[in-house]
Structure formats: C-alpha cells, structure tokens
Amino acid sequence: MSPPPSIASAEAAEPTPVAAPRIALPLPSTDNASLAIGLVVAATACFSAGDVAAKMLAATLPAVQVTWMRYTVFATMVVVAALMISGPGTLRPKSVKLQLLRGVATSSSALFFILGLKSLDVAQATAIHYMSPIFITALSIPLLGERVGAHRWAAAGLGFAGVLIVMRPFGAAFTLAALLPAAGAMAWALGAVVTRKMASDRPETTLAWSALVGLAILSILVPFAWRMPTAHEAGIAVAMGVCSTAGHGLLVVALRRAAASALAPFSYVQILFAVAMSFAVFGRMPDLWTIAGGAVIAASGVYVAHRERVSARAPRVSSRFADDPHVVAEAVAAPPR
C-alpha cells in the first residue's frame, strides 16, 4: 500500500525520496501542474491494481511469498532502470546503515499490509494504512527535532479518528487483522523519517537500496513458507509487481513537475480506486463505516498538505521539511506494496 498514507511518505520517493540539496525552484507552470496531478492519479490507480492482485494471490499463497514475488519484480525493474540512468555509481550510498534501516522498514510495511489483505477488503486495508502521516508527525519530533504546530496535531487527531471509524476497535465488527495495515503504516512512517535524514543520497540510490534490501530479507524468509505457484498465479504476480513499480515511476515523474504539497491531496484518490477495483474484482463494497472513515482520513491529509503549502510560503517555516521532495514522496504515495 499501499499507504497509507500516502504522499505522505517521503518515500514516495520510494521512488521518491528525492534527496537533494534544497534549492529555490521556479513555480511549475499550470500545464506542468495539471500533468503532474494526472500522473499522481494514474499512480494511485496502479497501486490499487497491485493491491488487488496481491489480495488475489494472498488467498492461495503465503503472504511472505506474495511480498517476495512483488519485490522480485520491483527490484529487477528499479535496479536495471537506476543503472541505465545513473550507472554503477548509483548503488553507492552515503549512509549504508540508514539505507539498510529504510529497507527493513519499507519491506516490513509491505509484508504487514499483505498479511492484512488476507482478511480485510482492499479499501479497508488501504484506508487504515493511510494513517502513516500520523506516525510520521509523531516520529518527526524525537527523530528529526521537528516542531509540530497545533494545526498538524489537529489534522493528525482527525486522521486518527478516521482510522478508528474504519477499524471500530470496540465493536463486534473489529478484527485483529486490522492491526496489520496499522503496523505497516508505522513501519512505513519510520522508513519515511529515515528517508528525510538521507538528503545526500540520490533518489534512485535510495530506491534501489530499498528494493534490494527488502528482496534480500524476504529471500531469507520465503523458503520457510514457499508454495509452488501455478502459471496463472505467476502471471498475476508479475502484473502485481509491474503495477507497483509503474506507480512509483509515475510518482517520480510527477514530483519533478509540481510541488509535493500540491500533489499530496490527490494521492487519496487511491481509496476510491481501491473501492472500485475491489468491487469489480471481488464483488464486494466496503460498508458505510469504512467509507466514512476513509473520507475523514482523506480530509485530514488534504488539510496537512494545505498547511505545508502555507508554511512553505511563510518567512519562517514551521516545518523545515515543507515541500521537501522527501516529504513529497511521503505525502504523495503509498509504499512499494
């Protein structure tokens, strides 16, 4: 997940953690902004398609195997692209320890999310995963020394209320499986915060390392849960990996054409795609609680994006990461699920 949470994860840059020196850039043209928005919407459609494929596979295959299959395609495509674009030097990071930590965090996020898909609807899991911005806000204080104002805390509280509406932890409809995408959101948030600390590494370096570290970890685990897939399942797995990777690629292109805070609100379209695709493939519509909670979560995310834009224009920016490409990713996309 797909985040959750979505451009809310500097990751976006997963493919997007764009680490780079901060420079003043000219405001994007209206045409560029419109194209970027279209690319973000297309990316969320790709993420949802990949999540639907993952749920199909999770019905018959172990979650760790499904995650490994996704990462196999993801790592292959990303590393080949990185080498073609930047050469072998792209695989040499400035901080190996941080890259390893980020790889562990993002692959854990993907595994938790797919474990949740075994029992939850795609829309429900997606909505819960979008609580990652709440965790990013909380973690940015002790780990980044960031000052979080009342507006962001209020938005985080609203987003948490939305998650509670979706999960209904105190009702008969609650299932422990709902905690899995929440755990995935926490892991994703940790990866996003780590990404912000790696501003000296190029985005393609971070993306390649996350893919390779995740694949290495999953390759250690998958033999203990392996089941030989059928040709049909293998085909779905390839489609799943291609959709996920394509989504990240589209985000990277989008983030080069418009500010992250301007694109972040459109990442929540993923919840709508998750609903539509889940209904088309599985014939299931989420209940009204999930729809209402998803709307509240999206509203909180849109408000955070608005505040980031306000902060970015102010002489004194409350968040030293406002409109940073890493934030972009964090705010614009879901993890490489």
C-alpha positions as CSV (number, residue, x, y, z in Angstrom):
1,M,0.0,0.0,0.0
2,S,-0.4,0.8,-0.1
3,P,-0.2,3.8,2.5
4,P,-1.3,4.8,3.7
5,P,-0.7,7.2,3.8
6,S,0.4,8.3,1.3
7,I,2.3,11.2,-0.5
8,A,2.8,11.0,3.0
9,S,5.6,9.0,2.8
10,A,8.8,10.6,1.6
11,E,9.0,7.5,0.2
12,A,7.0,8.3,-2.5
13,A,10.1,8.7,-3.4
14,E,10.5,5.4,-2.6
15,P,10.9,6.0,-5.6
16,T,10.8,9.4,-4.4
17,P,12.8,10.1,-1.6
18,V,14.5,12.6,-3.6
19,A,17.3,13.6,-1.6
20,A,18.9,16.6,-2.8
21,P,20.1,19.9,-1.7
22,R,17.3,22.3,-1.3
23,I,17.3,25.0,-3.9
24,A,14.7,27.5,-4.9
25,L,12.9,26.4,-8.0
26,P,10.6,28.3,-10.2
27,L,6.9,27.7,-9.7
28,P,5.6,25.0,-12.0
29,S,3.5,26.1,-14.9
30,T,-0.2,25.3,-14.9
31,D,0.3,22.8,-17.7
32,N,3.0,21.0,-15.7
33,A,0.8,21.0,-12.6
34,S,-2.1,19.5,-14.5
35,L,0.1,16.8,-15.9
36,A,1.6,16.1,-12.5
37,I,-1.8,15.7,-11.0
38,G,-2.8,13.3,-13.7
39,L,0.3,11.3,-13.2
40,V,-0.4,11.1,-9.4
41,V,-3.9,9.9,-10.1
42,A,-2.6,7.3,-12.6
43,A,0.0,6.2,-10.0
44,T,-2.7,5.6,-7.3
45,A,-4.6,3.5,-9.9
46,C,-1.5,1.4,-10.4
47,F,-1.0,1.0,-6.6
48,S,-4.6,-0.1,-6.2
49,A,-4.4,-2.6,-9.1
50,G,-1.3,-4.0,-7.5
51,D,-3.0,-4.3,-4.1
52,V,-6.0,-6.1,-5.7
53,A,-3.6,-8.5,-7.4
54,A,-1.9,-9.1,-4.0
55,K,-5.2,-9.9,-2.4
56,M,-5.9,-12.4,-5.1
57,L,-2.6,-14.1,-4.5
58,A,-2.9,-13.9,-0.7
59,A,-6.0,-16.1,-0.9
60,T,-3.9,-19.1,-2.0
61,L,-0.2,-18.2,-1.3
62,P,1.6,-17.3,1.9
63,A,1.8,-13.5,2.5
64,V,5.6,-13.6,2.7
65,Q,5.8,-15.3,-0.7
66,V,3.4,-12.8,-2.3
67,T,5.6,-10.0,-0.9
68,W,8.7,-11.6,-2.2
69,M,7.2,-12.0,-5.6
70,R,6.3,-8.3,-5.7
71,Y,9.8,-7.3,-4.5
72,T,11.5,-9.6,-7.1
73,V,9.8,-7.7,-9.9
74,F,10.2,-4.4,-8.2
75,A,13.9,-4.8,-7.5
76,T,14.6,-6.1,-11.0
77,M,12.9,-3.2,-12.7
78,V,14.2,-0.5,-10.4
79,V,17.9,-1.6,-10.3
80,V,18.0,-2.0,-14.1
81,A,16.5,1.4,-14.5
82,A,18.8,3.0,-12.0
83,L,21.9,1.5,-13.6
84,M,20.8,2.6,-17.1
85,I,20.1,6.2,-15.9
86,S,22.9,6.8,-13.5
87,G,25.4,4.0,-13.9
88,P,27.0,1.7,-11.3
89,G,27.7,4.7,-9.0
90,T,24.0,4.9,-8.2
91,L,24.4,1.8,-5.9
92,R,26.9,3.6,-3.7
93,P,25.0,5.3,-0.9
94,K,26.4,7.9,1.5
95,S,25.0,6.1,4.5
96,V,24.7,2.3,4.3
97,K,23.2,2.0,7.8
98,L,20.4,4.3,7.1
99,Q,19.7,2.6,3.7
100,L,19.6,-0.8,5.5
101,L,17.2,0.6,8.1
102,R,14.9,2.1,5.5
103,G,14.9,-1.2,3.5
104,V,13.9,-3.1,6.6
105,A,11.2,-0.7,7.4
106,T,9.6,-0.5,4.0
107,S,9.7,-4.2,3.3
108,S,8.2,-4.8,6.8
109,S,5.5,-2.4,5.8
110,A,4.7,-4.3,2.6
111,L,4.6,-7.6,4.4
112,F,2.3,-6.3,7.2
113,F,0.0,-4.8,4.5
114,I,-0.3,-8.0,2.5
115,L,-0.8,-10.1,5.7
116,G,-3.8,-7.8,6.4
117,L,-5.2,-8.3,2.9
118,K,-5.7,-12.0,3.7
119,S,-8.6,-10.9,6.0
120,L,-9.5,-7.3,5.0
121,D,-11.0,-5.7,2.0
122,V,-8.5,-3.8,-0.1
123,A,-10.4,-0.5,0.6
124,Q,-10.4,-1.1,4.3
125,A,-6.7,-2.0,4.4
126,T,-5.8,1.0,2.2
127,A,-7.7,3.4,4.4
128,I,-6.0,2.1,7.6
129,H,-2.6,2.3,6.0
130,Y,-3.2,6.0,5.3
131,M,-2.7,6.6,9.0
132,S,1.1,6.7,8.3
133,P,1.1,10.6,8.2
134,I,0.0,10.5,11.9
135,F,3.0,8.3,12.8
136,I,5.3,10.5,10.7
137,T,4.2,13.5,12.6
138,A,4.9,11.8,15.9
139,L,8.2,10.3,14.9
140,S,9.5,13.6,13.4
141,I,9.7,15.2,16.8
142,P,12.2,12.8,18.5
143,L,14.0,11.6,15.4
144,L,14.2,14.8,13.4
145,G,13.8,17.5,16.0
146,E,10.9,19.0,14.1
147,R,8.5,21.3,15.7
148,V,4.9,20.3,15.1
149,G,2.3,23.0,15.4
150,A,-1.3,22.9,16.6
151,H,-2.7,22.6,13.0
152,R,-0.7,19.5,12.2
153,W,-1.6,17.9,15.6
154,A,-5.3,18.7,15.0
155,A,-5.1,17.1,11.5
156,A,-3.3,14.1,13.0
157,G,-6.1,13.7,15.6
158,L,-8.7,14.0,12.8
159,G,-6.9,11.3,10.8
160,F,-6.7,9.0,13.8
161,A,-10.4,9.5,14.4
162,G,-11.0,8.4,10.8
163,V,-8.9,5.3,11.4
164,L,-10.9,4.4,14.5
165,I,-14.1,4.7,12.4
166,V,-12.7,2.3,9.9
167,M,-11.3,-0.2,12.5
168,R,-14.1,0.1,15.1
169,P,-11.8,-1.3,17.8
170,F,-14.6,-1.5,20.4
171,G,-17.3,-3.1,18.4
172,A,-18.2,-6.6,17.3
173,A,-17.0,-5.8,13.8
174,F,-13.4,-5.4,15.0
175,T,-10.8,-7.9,13.8
176,L,-7.2,-8.2,14.9
177,A,-6.3,-8.3,11.2
178,A,-7.0,-4.5,11.1
179,L,-3.9,-4.0,13.2
180,L,-1.7,-5.4,10.5
181,P,-2.0,-2.5,8.0
182,A,-1.7,-0.2,11.0
183,A,1.6,-1.9,11.8
184,G,2.5,-1.5,8.2
185,A,1.7,2.3,8.4
186,M,4.1,2.6,11.4
187,A,6.9,0.8,9.6
188,W,6.3,2.9,6.5
189,A,6.4,6.1,8.7
190,L,9.8,5.0,10.1
191,G,11.1,4.5,6.6
192,A,9.8,7.9,5.6
193,V,11.5,9.6,8.5
194,V,14.8,7.8,7.8
195,T,14.5,8.9,4.2
196,R,14.4,12.5,5.3
197,K,17.8,12.0,7.0
198,M,19.4,10.8,3.8
199,A,19.2,14.1,1.8
200,S,22.7,13.5,0.5
201,D,21.7,10.3,-1.4
202,R,20.1,10.4,-4.8
203,P,16.5,9.2,-5.1
204,E,17.4,6.4,-7.4
205,T,20.1,5.2,-4.9
206,T,17.6,5.1,-2.1
207,L,15.0,3.3,-4.3
208,A,17.5,0.7,-5.5
209,W,18.7,0.0,-2.0
210,S,15.2,-0.3,-0.5
211,A,14.3,-2.8,-3.3
212,L,17.5,-4.8,-2.8
213,V,17.4,-4.9,1.0
214,G,13.8,-5.8,1.0
215,L,14.3,-8.6,-1.5
216,A,17.3,-9.9,0.5
217,I,15.3,-10.1,3.7
218,L,12.3,-11.7,2.1
219,S,14.5,-14.2,0.3
220,I,15.7,-15.4,3.7
221,L,12.1,-15.9,4.9
222,V,10.4,-17.2,1.8
223,P,11.9,-20.7,1.8
224,F,10.0,-21.4,5.1
225,A,6.6,-20.7,3.5
226,W,7.1,-21.5,-0.1
227,R,4.4,-23.0,-2.2
228,M,4.9,-23.6,-5.9
229,P,2.7,-21.1,-7.8
230,T,0.7,-22.1,-10.8
231,A,1.3,-20.4,-14.1
232,H,-1.8,-18.3,-13.5
233,E,-0.6,-17.1,-10.1
234,A,2.9,-16.3,-11.5
235,G,1.2,-14.2,-14.2
236,I,-0.7,-12.3,-11.5
237,A,2.5,-11.8,-9.5
238,V,4.3,-10.3,-12.5
239,A,1.3,-8.0,-13.1
240,M,1.3,-7.0,-9.4
241,G,5.0,-6.1,-9.4
242,V,4.7,-4.2,-12.7
243,C,1.8,-2.2,-11.4
244,S,3.5,-1.3,-8.1
245,T,6.8,-0.3,-9.9
246,A,4.9,1.7,-12.6
247,G,3.1,3.6,-9.8
248,H,6.4,4.6,-8.2
249,G,7.8,5.6,-11.6
250,L,4.8,7.8,-12.3
251,L,5.2,9.5,-8.9
252,V,8.8,10.3,-9.6
253,V,7.9,12.0,-12.9
254,A,5.0,13.8,-11.2
255,L,7.2,15.1,-8.4
256,R,9.6,16.6,-10.9
257,R,6.8,18.7,-12.3
258,A,5.0,20.1,-9.3
259,A,5.4,20.7,-5.6
260,A,4.8,17.8,-3.2
261,S,2.3,19.7,-1.1
262,A,0.3,20.5,-4.2
263,L,0.1,16.8,-5.2
264,A,-0.4,15.2,-1.8
265,P,-4.2,15.7,-1.7
266,F,-4.7,13.8,-4.9
267,S,-2.9,10.7,-3.5
268,Y,-6.1,10.0,-1.5
269,V,-7.9,9.1,-4.8
270,Q,-6.3,5.7,-4.1
271,I,-9.0,5.0,-1.6
272,L,-11.6,5.5,-4.3
273,F,-9.7,3.3,-6.7
274,A,-9.4,0.6,-4.0
275,V,-13.2,0.7,-3.6
276,A,-13.9,0.5,-7.3
277,M,-11.4,-2.2,-8.2
278,S,-12.3,-4.3,-5.2
279,F,-15.9,-4.2,-6.2
280,A,-15.0,-5.0,-9.9
281,V,-12.9,-8.0,-9.0
282,F,-14.3,-9.4,-5.8
283,G,-17.9,-8.0,-6.0
284,R,-17.6,-6.5,-2.5
285,M,-18.3,-3.0,-1.5
286,P,-16.9,-1.6,1.8
287,D,-19.5,-0.7,4.5
288,L,-20.5,2.8,5.3
289,W,-18.2,2.9,8.3
290,T,-15.2,2.3,6.0
291,I,-16.3,4.9,3.5
292,A,-16.9,7.5,6.2
293,G,-13.6,6.8,7.9
294,G,-11.8,6.9,4.6
295,A,-13.3,10.3,3.9
296,V,-12.2,11.6,7.3
297,I,-8.7,10.3,6.8
298,A,-8.5,11.9,3.3
299,A,-9.8,15.2,4.8
300,S,-7.1,15.3,7.4
301,G,-4.4,14.6,4.7
302,V,-5.7,17.3,2.5
303,Y,-5.6,19.8,5.4
304,V,-2.0,18.8,6.2
305,A,-1.0,19.4,2.6
306,H,-2.6,22.8,2.7
307,R,-0.8,23.7,5.9
308,E,2.5,22.6,4.4
309,R,1.9,25.0,1.4
310,V,1.1,27.8,3.8
311,S,4.3,27.0,5.8
312,A,6.4,26.9,2.7
313,R,5.3,30.4,1.7
314,A,5.8,31.9,5.2
315,P,9.1,33.8,6.0
316,R,9.5,31.4,8.9
317,V,8.7,27.9,8.1
318,S,7.3,25.8,10.9
319,S,8.5,22.6,9.3
320,R,12.0,22.6,7.9
321,F,10.8,19.8,5.6
322,A,7.9,21.7,4.0
323,D,7.8,21.0,0.3
324,D,11.0,18.9,0.5
325,P,11.0,16.2,-2.2
326,H,11.2,13.6,0.5
327,V,8.1,14.9,2.1
328,V,6.6,14.8,-1.2
329,A,7.1,11.3,-1.5
330,E,5.9,10.7,1.9
331,A,2.9,12.7,1.3
332,V,2.1,11.5,-2.2
333,A,2.4,7.9,-2.2
334,A,1.9,4.5,-0.8
335,P,4.7,2.1,-0.1
336,P,6.0,-0.4,-2.6
337,R,3.5,-2.9,-1.6
